[in-house]
Amino acid sequence: MAADDRRIVLITRPTRLDELVARFNTERQAQFYVERLGADFSDYLVEQTGYRDAVARAAIALAAVGRVQRLERKFLPNFVFGPDDLIVVLGQDGLVANTLKYLDTQPVIGINPDPARWDGVLLPFRVADLDRIARDTLAGRRQVRHVVMAQARLNTGQTLYGVNDLFIGPRSHISARYTIRLGEHEEAQSSSGVIVSTGLGSSGWLKSIYAGWSATTRVLLPADALQEPSPAFPWDAERLHFAVREPFPSRTTRASLVFGRLEAPATLTLVSQMPENGVIFSDGIEADFLDFNSGVRAEIGVADKRGHLVV
């Protein structure tokens, strides 16, 4: 069957070996560095070979379906996606999340290049499935799962989306100073930052916060007073959860508004009191951030767009 004229954007990422070569200039120097530390360099080679093979096979399969354009992860923030594009992400899971926040209504097919290596929660398909899945998606025969995102709107006019979570706080290991307001409750805080999680991200960073809280309370409280918390909630839930990390109560700061839910259309408002080094970033991508310094106000809530994952 001949390919049609629809554009298919194939999103890829560098392997660990690619990143080492970029750092040390040559593969031989990268090998010397890894083996000097006692690590197994052969695993880097196996991963590299497998991923490159998966990319090549995916490109061939997609070329029979539409016009293929390769795109590396680093170019996502500045790439202009067309409204009719089909997006194929060749995993890991984090690459799917990184991609979704730059899209509008385009469907995303997640491909797991190495099921033995990656869990692939967001990567339900294999390269061998790609021809069939891509054709079915373009023909409207595949179901799409909607993913609720978080959104930070600043009084500077800037906006940042988060598929898993947003972080609001300091760039480095210093205390963040800000005011936080939810409804009528407002207080000044000093902490190591605020995490806002979506349903998709509730099994990630938010889960680690719950785990720390749970372990602490098991030590401090009687066993019969505890219930094991479960942070997970559905990907399409119209709500967010927020948690303040390490809040510090003092004469001028409080620590009572440290955890809660944001049911759409409710918002959480934070106003920075940091002269410098305040940031907001999403999904663990610290290089793609918004400045959050003195006077900047951030309104955090459920985003005005959704991700669309092919299942």
N, C-alpha and C positions, 0 to 999 in steps of 0.2 A: 504494500500500500504506500502510495506516495506521501511525502511529508506535506503538510499545509503551511500557511504563512504565519501562524501564531508564533510569537517569540517565547522561548523557554529559557529562563535564566537559571543556570546551574551554579549554585553557590558552593564554593570550596574553601578550605582553610589550610594553612601550612601544617605540616606534621612537626613532631618534636625535633626531628632531625633537620628539617628545613630551618627551624628557628635557631638551632645550634649552629648551623652553617652560616646563617646570617650574622651570628654573634662572633664566630671564630674564623670566618672567611672560607675555610675548606672543610671537606668531610674528614680528611685525615686529622686535622687539628681538633675537630669536634670529637673524633674517636679517642684521641689522646686524652682530652679533658675528661670524658666520661669514664674511661678505663682507669685513669689515674685515681679516680675516686672510688674505684672498686665496683662500678656498675657494669651491667651487661649491655654492651653496645650492639650486640646482635639483635636485641629486641627492637632497637631503634630502626635497624635496617629492615626487619620483618614488617614493622608497622608502615614504614615508608613505601616499601614495595607493594604491600597490599592496598594501601590507599591510592597510590598512583594507578594501579591496575583497575581499581573500582571507578576512579574518575574517567579513565579511558573507556571502559565498558559503558558507563553511564552516558558519556558524550555520544558514543556510537548509537546506542539505543534511542536516545532523544532526537538525534539527527534524522531518524526515519519518521519522526512524528511532527517536528516543527523546526523553526530556526533556533539554533542553540547559541547562547552567549554565555561564556564562562565569566564568573565574577568572584574574585577573592574577597574574603571577609573584610579586609582592611578598607575596601572601597565602598562598603555598604552605606556609610553615612552620607556620601555625596552622589550616590547613583540614583538616576531618575527611572523609576519603574513605571511601565505603562499599565493602564487600567486593565488590559486584556492579557497581561503576561501570566504565564504559568511558572511558578517558582519551585525548583527542586533543590533541596538542601542535602548535601552529602555529609552527614553527621560529624560530630557528636551532638548530643541534646542541646548543649549550650549554643551551638551555631544556629539551631532552629529558633531559639529565643532571641538571639541577637538579630536575626533576620526579620522576625515578625513585627518588631516595633517600627521598622522603616516602611511597612506596607500599609495598604488601605483595605481593599476587598479581594486582593489576589489570593488564590488558593495556594497552599504550601504542601508539597509532598516531601516527607522526611524519609531519607534512605540511610539505613545502617550499613556502612561499608565493611564492618568487622563485628558480627554479632558475638563472637567469642571474647572480644575486648570491651565492647561498649554495651551498657544495659539497653539504651535506646528507647526510653519511655516515649519520646517524641519522634521516634524513628521506626514506624511500624512495618516498613517495607524493605526489601532487599533489591540489589541492583538487577537481579534476574526478573523482578516483578515490574520493572520500570516501563517497558514498552506498553504493557497492558494497562497499568495504572494511569500513565500519562494520557493514553487514548480515552480511557473511561472518564477521566477528569475533564478533559476538553469537551467531551460529549455530554457532560452533565450527569453522568451515571454513578458518580461516587458521592457518598455522604461527606459532609464537612462538619467538623467539630469547632464550635466557636470558643474563643479564649478571651476572657476579660483581662484587660490591661489596667495598670495604674498610670496616673498622669500627674505631672507636676507643672503647674502654671505659675510663672513668676510675674511680679509687677514690672519687670523689665520688658515684658512681651515675649519672653522665651518659653518654650514648652519642651518637656522631655517625657517620653513614654517608658514604661517598664513592663516587660512581659512576666518576669519572675518577681522582681522587687525593685524598690527605689531605696537608695541610701542618702540620707541628709545629715551632714556632719562635717568633721574636720578632714582635711587632706592627709594628715599624719597623726601620730599618736599623741595628740593633745586634746584638751577638753573643748567641746563645742558649746558655745553660749548662744541662747536664743529664747524667744518666748514661743509657747505652744498653746493653741486654743482648739478645743472641740466643743461646739455648741456654746454654752455660757461659761464653761470652765476654761480659765486661762491661767498660766503660771510661767514664771521664768525658770529655765532649767540649765543645768550644766551636766553634760553627759558625753559619752563617746559616740553619739549619733543616734539617729532614728531609722529603723527599718520599717518599710511599708511593703507588705507582701500580697500578691494575688493568690488565687486558688492554685494556679499552676506552680507558683513558687513556694506554696505552703509546705511542700515536702523538702525544701532546701534550707535556706538561711533561717527562716522562721522556725523550722523544726529544731535546728541547733539551739535556738534561744529557749524553746520549750524544754529541751533536754537538760540544759544547764539549770533552769528553774526547778525542774522536777528532781534532779539529783540533789540540789541544795535543800529543798524542802523535805526530802526523805531523811536527810541528816538532822534537820532542825525540828521536825514535827513527828508526832507519833504515827506509826504506820497505818493505823485504822482511821486516821484523819485525812488520808491522801487518796486521790483518784488519779490514775495515770492520764495526763493530758494528751489530746490528739489534735495537732495543729491543722491537719489536712482538711481542706474543703474543696468543693467542685471547681473545675476550671472555668465554668460559665457562671459561677455565682456573682451576682451584682454587688459585691462587697470586697473590702480589703481589710487586712488586719495590720495593726501597727504595734511596734514595740520599741521602747527607749532602752538603749544599751547603757548599763552602768550609770544610772542617774545619781547625782551627788547632791544631797540636801545640805544647805548651809543657811547662813543668815539672809542671803539674798536669792537663793534658789530653792525650789521645791521638787518633790519626787512623788507626786500622787497621780499625775496623769501620765502613766507609763505604759499602758497597754489598753487596746480597745479595738472595736470594729468600726469601719466606715461603711454604712449601708448607703448605696447610691440614693439620692444625690448629695449626701452629707460630705463635707470636706474637713480636712485637718489643716489648720493654718499655722505656719511657722515663720517667724520674723528673725532674721539673723542679727546677732550682736557681736559678730566676729569681724574685726577689721581686715583680716586676710585669712587665706587657707580654708575658707568654707566652700564646700562643694555639694552638688547633687549629681549622682550618677545612677545608672540602672544596670541590672543584670550582670554585675561584676565587671563592667567595662569602664575602668577608671579613667581611661584616656578620653572618653566621650562624656564630658561633664559640663554642668552649668556652674558658674560662680555663685556662691551663696554667702556673700559678705554683707557688712553692716548696712541695714536698711532694706535689704532684699526680702520680699515677702513671697512665700511659696504656698499655693493652695493645692493640697494633695487630695485626689479623689479618684473614683472610677473613670477611666478614660472614655473619650467620646468616639472611640473606634474599637474594633475587635480584631483578633487574629483569626485566621481561617485555616485549620489543619485538615488535610484530606485523611480520611480513615477508611 
